Amino acid sequence: MRQSESLLPTLKEVPTDADIKSHQLLLRAGFIRQTASGVYSFLPLGKRVLRKVEEIVREEMEQIGANEMLMPALQPAELWRETGRWDVYGPELMRLKDRHDREFALGATHEEVITSLVRDEVKSYKKLPLTLFQIQTKFRDEKRPRFGLLRGREFVMKDAYSFHETYESLDITYNSMYQAYSNIFSRCGLNFRAVIADSGAMGGKDTHEFMALSDVGEDTIAYSDTSDYAANIEMAPVIASYTKEAVELAELQKVETADQKTMQDVADFLGHPLNKGLKTLMFKVDEKLVLVVTRGDHEVNDIKLKNLYQASIVELASEQETIDTLGAGFGSLGPVGVNGKVDVVADNAVEYVVNVSCGANENGYHYINANPGRDFEIDTYADLRFIQEGDELPEDQGIVKFARGIEVGQVFKLGDFYANKLGATFLDDRGKSNTMIMGCYGIGVSRTLASIVEQHHDESGITWPVQVAPFQVHLLTINAKKEEQKKLAEELYSSLKSLGIEVLYDDRKERAGVKFADSDLIGIPYRITVGKRADEGYVEFKLRENGEQSELHQSEIVNKIKQLLGK
């Protein structure tokens, strides 16, 4: 492609609203442009990279027997109501009405559509297992779109769905998909981890997230310092063993703690470390009020609370709800004297505390020397806190370390949730009707593109891995007005194209400095510069990734490129 004929608008300055490198560089290098908040146009270079990632996805999906199809983005509300998700999915679901006042959603995900389709078309066990996938635009009304392609309201996604007779069959496809995802992200040049995760609004139990390691990631990964264990921090189990301090139980006392708002404020005021206080929070768990108690140095893990109650929605109660129920606001809640009013659950560590402080359920007051069993009762003890760096991992898998990650893919074992709700059944070999078992598998294609840039850039611009680069070779002329340079560049352009090598030819009438800066910014892996030795047939060859340069004769160029590309 000739650069003079392309839409490739590079920018010298960093856009003011772009906070992370991928957003900055994709804008500056002319890959994307913002159309609205969280909504982007992919310009020609961006579309080429998107297509490269999509092709890698297609190849790996087809390798494991998945069939590509395309489903509508516009989905009738009735399907979502059949599964109950119309009411529980939340405000991220973009809802609209047509001229006849019928309700629809713009597809955030496609479990309802695919399940209803397979329900109507597949009736026999002979058609199972079956795996279908699509690559399509998805819509989610993010409250705060940010980070460019990493958190948008419209994005490109690959979603796949598998249907089975048995859980054993699902396990086989799940493992195949897990390996295919590993292949995809490796081929895209990503440094990633597959981590144990929570299924969230998708339903189901077993699930793994694929995380591209990055400091700008919004998820924290708990991983082992000695094994391949990795989990989303929300799902990492805490197996810490606690011991009770061997001291005499002191008398429970109420003390005034006016104007002490936080756990740290209270601890400093009372003169004890954080772990000698109790943190108490009120949650609404599917509209049921639950008081959750942890040690002061620990944080409540709402996902573990949700799983304890097998709930759909978990959220903090409002301050007014805590006042109406227990007579105090957020900073003064505690477990003393509340049994019978609400459920009281606590993290395992609370069972072993001795002589600790806690809210007195009276604004501006706390108890000191509170002890479980004597001064308050806990209905249920469970693992309800976030794991911390330095904690032990289960089964001697090492000590926990933290890293940040960008979620680029996730695989789920959905079970029979959607099939049950939508009546997706099949006849087995005995003619008996059974409910289908399902799996669901997603990759954020546009998010993967941004994650690649987060991991592959330097101070000058993007450094694309060759397998996903918009072009393989960037061909430049120093001075397009000089006939010998133009002639050699045209010869190289024609010969490389004839071999199927993807070339972006910068034939613009621009200064050399502008061309070099744009080339580094765009980040194509191999650069050929036709300059002052063109009349001798020599060019400069540069590797974008490490800056290595050499002079080659035009007779050597084709073989060099073929060798690097493995052709």
N, C-alpha and C positions, 0 to 999 in steps of 0.2 A: 504494500500500500504506500502510495506517495503521501508524504506528510503535507504537502501543499494542497492536497485534495481532501484532507481529513478535518473533522471537527475535533480539534485537540487543543482546547484553550487552557494553557498553563498559567499559573499565577506566581508572582514573585513573593508576595506577602502571605503570611499565615492568616487565614480568616479568623476574625475575632471570636466567633462562636464555636470554634473547633478546639476542643480541650485535649484530645488525645492524638497520637501520631497517625493512626490509620485514617482518622477523619481529616486531619490536616493535609496529609499527603495525597489521599485520593481526590480531594478538592483541588489542591495545588497542581497535581499532575494531570488534571483534566479527565479523570475517570468517572466522576459523578458530579451532579449538581442538585442542590436542594430545591424541591418544588413547593413543599410546605413542611411544617414542623414534623419530623419523623418520616418524611416521604421524599424519595430521591429518584431522579432520572439517571439511568446508566448511559453514559456517553459511549461512543464506539470502543474506546480502549477498555472501559469497564465492562461492556457487554462481552467483549472477547474473553476476558478473564472469567466472567460468570459462566460463559459457555464451556470453557476448559474445565472448570470445577464440575459443572453439570455432566460433562462427558465422562469424567472419572467416576462420578456417582453412578451413571447409567451402566458403565462397563462392569462395575463391581456388583450392582444389583442384578444384572442379567446373568452374571457368572454364577449366582446362587439360585437362579431360576425364578426371579421376580419378574412380573409382567408390568410394563408401563402402560398407564392409561391417563385420562385427564377428567377430573370432576369439576362441577360448577363451583365458582366462588360464592354465588348467591344460593343460600340454603334456607328452605322453609322452616319457620319456627316450630311447626308441628313435630318435626323430627327431634329437635332439641327438647321439646316438652316430653316426648316419649321416654327419653333417658333421664329427665329431671334436671338437665344441665342449663336449660333456659333461665331458670331462677337462681342457680348456684354458681354459674361460671363467673359472674361478676361484671363490673363495668368495662372490662377490656373487650367484651364481645360487642362488636359494632352492629347495632340493630337498626332496621329501617322498615318502612311500609311502602307498598306499591300503591298505585292509584285506586285500587279496589280495597284498600285498608288491610290487606293481608300482610302479616309480619314476616320478615326475613332477617337473616344474619349474614354478614360478610364472613366468609370462612376463616375462622381462627385456627381450625383443625377440622378433620373430616371423618371422625369415627362414626357419626350418625349417618352420613351420606353413604359411606362405603358399606356399613353393616346392612343398611336397608337395601342397597343394591345387591349384595351377595345373598341376602335373605330371599330376594325375589328370583334370583337366577340359579342358585346352587341348592339342589334338593337331596343329593345323594353323597354318601361317603366316598364314592368313586371319584368325585371331583376335588377331594381334599387330600393333602393340604394344598392350599392356594395362597400365593403371595402376590399382592398388587401394589404398585407404587405410582406416584406422580411427582412431577416437579412443577410447582405452581406458586403464584403470589398468595400470601396470607395477609390477614388484616387483624390487628389488635390495637385497641384504643388505649395506648400507653398513657398513663397519667403524666409522665415526664419523659418524653422522648429525648435521648441524648446519646452522645458518643457515635454520631453518624450512623453507620450500618449496624452497629452492635445493639442498639435498642431503638427500633423504629416502629412506626404504625403500619407500614406496608413493607413486606420483605419476601424474599424468594426462599422457598422451603421444599425439601424432598420429604414426603411422608409416605410410609409404606405400612401395609396392614396384612397380617397373615391369619388364616382361618384353618382350624384343625379339628380332628376327631378327639384327640387326647392331649393331656398335658405333656406326655412324653414326646409327642410330635411337635408341640410348641417349643419344648426345650431344644430340640434339634435345630429348628429354624432360628430361634433366639441366638444360639451359639454361632450359627452360620452368619447371621446378621452382625453379631458382635465382631466377628473376624473381618467381615466385609467393611465395617466402619473403621476398624483399625487399618485396613489396607487403604481406604479412601484418604484418611487423614495423614497417613505416612506418604502417600503419593502426592498430596498437596503440600508436603514439606513442613508439616506442623510438628512441633514438640508438644505432645499431649499426654494425658492420663485418662484412663477409663476408671470412673469412681462410682461407688455404691451411692444411690441417690433416692430421693423421695418422688413418688409418682404425681403428687399434687392433684390438680383437677382432672388429670387423665384417668384416674382410677387404677386398679390393679395393684400388685404387690412388688414383685421383683423388677428392678430397673437399674440401669447404669447410665451415667452421663459421661460424655466424652468432653474433656476440658482441655482447651489450648492454654498452656501455661503463659500467664502474662500479668504484669503488675497492675494493669488497668482492669483486670477481671473483677466482676461483681460478686463472684462466688469464692468462698474460701475452701480449699481442699485440705483435708487432714490426711497426711501420708506417712508411711513408715520410713525410718532412717535406715532400716536394714532389710526390708522385704518389699514385695510389689504391692502391698496393701495400699489402697487409696479410697477415700470416701468423701462425699460432700459433708461439710462440717455439721449439717443438719441431721445426718444419718449416722455419723460415727458413734458407736456405743462407748459408754464410759464404764470401764471395769475396775476403776480404782477401789482399793480396799481401804476402809476407814477403821480407825480405832478410837475408842472413847477415852478421853483424858481422865486419868485416875485422880480426881480431886473431889472434895466434899461438895455436895450440892448446896449452893447459897440460897438465901431467902429471896423470893420473888419481890421486886419493888417497882413501883411506878415512878418515873422521873419526868420532869418537864424538859422538853427538847424543842422549844419554840424556835421557829425560823430555820430549823435544820431540814433541808429539803431532800438531799440525796443520801444514799447509803454511806458515801464517803464523809459527808457532813456530819452525820450521826456518829459514825465511828470516831472521827476526830474529836467531836464534842464529848463523847463518853470515854475517850482515851483507850480504845482497843482497836486491834487490826480488823480489817473487813471480814475475815473468816470467823470472827466472834460475834457477828450479827446475823440476823435472818432477813432475807429479802422476801417480801410477800406481795404478790400481784393477783388481781382479780381478772379472770378471763371469762368470756362467753364462749361456751363450747356447744355449738348447735343450739343457741339460745339458753343453755343451762349455765348458771353461774358457778364457777369453780375457783376456789382459792388455791394458789400454787405457791409453795414455800421452797426457797433454796437458801443455801448458805450465802452470805453477803458477797463473797468473792466469786460466785458463780452466776451464770446467766440462764434464765429459763429458755428452753428449746421448745418453741411452740409446735414444731413438727412432731416431736416426741409426745407432747401432750395430746395432739390430734390423733396420733396413732394409738395412744393409751385408751382413748375413748372411742376409737374407730369413727371419728367425727368427719363431717364434710367441711365445716367452717370453724375456725378458731380465731378469735380476735380479743384484744384487750377490752374489758368493760369500760364504760365511760366513768368519769369521776363521780357524776351524779348517781350512777348505779351503785358504786361502792358506798357512797354516803347513805343512800336509801336502804342498803342491805346491812351495812356494818356500822354506820354512824360516823365514818371518818373518810377523809380523802386519801389520795394515793400515798403520801409520805408517811402515813401513820397506821397502815394496816399491819395486822399480825394474826397469828393462829390461836391466841389465847381466848377462850370463851366463845368461839364461833361455831362449834359443832352443832348440827341441827339446822343452822341457817343456810349453809352452803356446803358442797363437797369440799373437803380439805385434802389435797394431795401434796406430796413433798418429794423432792429429790432424795436419793438414797443417803447422801451425806448428812442430811438433817437428823437422821436417826441417831447419829453419833456425836452431836454437839452437846456441850456442857456449859451451863451458866452463860447463855448468850443474850443479846439484846434483840428486841423485836417491837414492832408497832403495837400500841395499846388500844387500837381502834377508837382513839379519841384524838382529835387534831391537836398537835403540839405535845404529845406524850408518848413515851416508850416504856416498855418493861426492861429491866435488867435482871440477869440471873434466871432467865426462862429455861426450862428443861422439858424435852419431850417425854410424854408418859406421866409426868407429875403435873405440869402446868398447862399442857395442851395435848390433844390427841390428833393423830394423822390418820385419815381413813385409808389412804393407800400410799405406800412408798414405791418409787419406781425411778428408773434412769430418766431424768427430766431436764438435764442440763446440757449445755454445749461442752464438747470436749475441749481441752486446753492443750497448748504446746507443752510437751514434757510428760503428759499422761501416758500410761501404758496402753498398748493395743492388745486385743484378744489373741489368745493362742500363741503367745510368745512371738508376736510378729514385729516387735520392736517398740520404739518410742515415737510419739506423735510429733511431727513437724507440720508447719502450715505453709501453703503457697496459694497464690491467687490464680484463678482460672476463668476463661471465657467458655461458656457452654456452647459447643458447636454441634452436638448431637446427643440423642438419648434413645435408648431402647427399653421397651416396656413389655412385661407379661401382663396383659390385660385380663386374662381369664375369661369368664363368661358374663361380665357386667353388661356390656353393650348388647351382646347377643340375647341375653335374657330380657333386657328392657325392650328390644326391638323385635323379638320373636324370630331370631335367626337360628333355624333348626335344620337338621338333615336326618335322613333315614339311614340307619346302619345296615350291616350285612344281614341282619335278622328282620329288617323292616321296621325296627323300633325308632321312634323319634328321639333325637338327642339335641342338646344345645351346643352350638359351635363354641370352640375355645379360640381366643384371639390374642394376637400380639400386635404391637404398634411401634413404629421405628421412624424417628425424625432426624433430619439434618438441616441446619440453617445454612443454606447455600450462600446467600449474600453475607451472612455473619462469618462464614468460613473465609470468604474473600477478605474481609476486614481483619480477621485474626491472622491471616497470612502476613498482611502488611505490618501488623503489630510486632510480629516476630522477625520480619525480614525488611529492615531498613537501616540506613545510617544517616549521618548528618546531611548528606547531599540529596537523599530521596529514597525511593523504594528499591529493594534488591530482590526482584521476583525469582522464585525457584523456576527453572526452565519449563517444568511440566505444566505450570499454570500461567506463565508469562503471556502478555497479550501478543507479543511477537518473540521469535527466537533471536533475531538479529536486528540491530539498529545500524543502518548504513548512513553515513554522513559525508557530505562534501564540505571541505573548508571554504572553498570559494567556487560557487556554482557558475560563476561567470567565466572561469578558466576552462577552456575547451578540453584540455587533457584530463582534468579532474572529472568533468561531467561525463566524458566518454568512458573512462574506467569505471566510474560509479554505475553508469547504465549497463555496462557489460556484466559487472558483478550482480547487479539487481536481477538481470534477466537469467543468469546462470543459476543463482540460488533459488529463484522462484521456480525454475524448470525442474529442480530437484525436490520440490515440495517443501522447501524451507521457508518459514514465515518471516518476511522482511518488512520492516518499516523504513522507508527511504526518505531521509530528510533532505529534500531537494529545494527547500525554501531559500529565498534570497535574504538570509539573515546573517548576522555576524557570527563568527566561530564561537565566541564566548556564550552567546545565547543558545546555540545548538548544543554545546557541551553541557551547559547547565540543565537544559530541558531533557537531554538524554539521561543524565544522572538522576534527575527527578523522576522520570518515567520508569526507569529501572529495568530495561530489557537486558537479558543476561549477557549477550555478546555484542560488542560494538566494533564496527569497521569504519575507520576514518580515512577518507581519500584526501590527501593533501599534497605537499610540495614535491613528493617523489612519485607522483602519479605518472609522469612521463617515463619513469623507469619500471612502472608496474608494481611499485611497493605501496603498501598501506599500513596503517597502525591498527593493531588488533588489541582489544581490551576486554578483560573479564570484569563485569560490573560488580560481582560479589566481593572480590578482594582487591580490585584495582590493578591487577597484574597486566602489564603491557608488553607488546613485542612488535617488531616489524616483520611482515610477511610479504612474500611475492604473491601476486594475484593467482599464480598457478598453485599455490599452497593453501589458499583460503578455503576452497570447497572441501578439501580433504580434512582440514582442521575442524571446520564446522561439523562435518559428518561424523568425525571421530568424537567430538564433544557430545553430539546428540545421539551417539550410538547407532548411527545409520550405516 
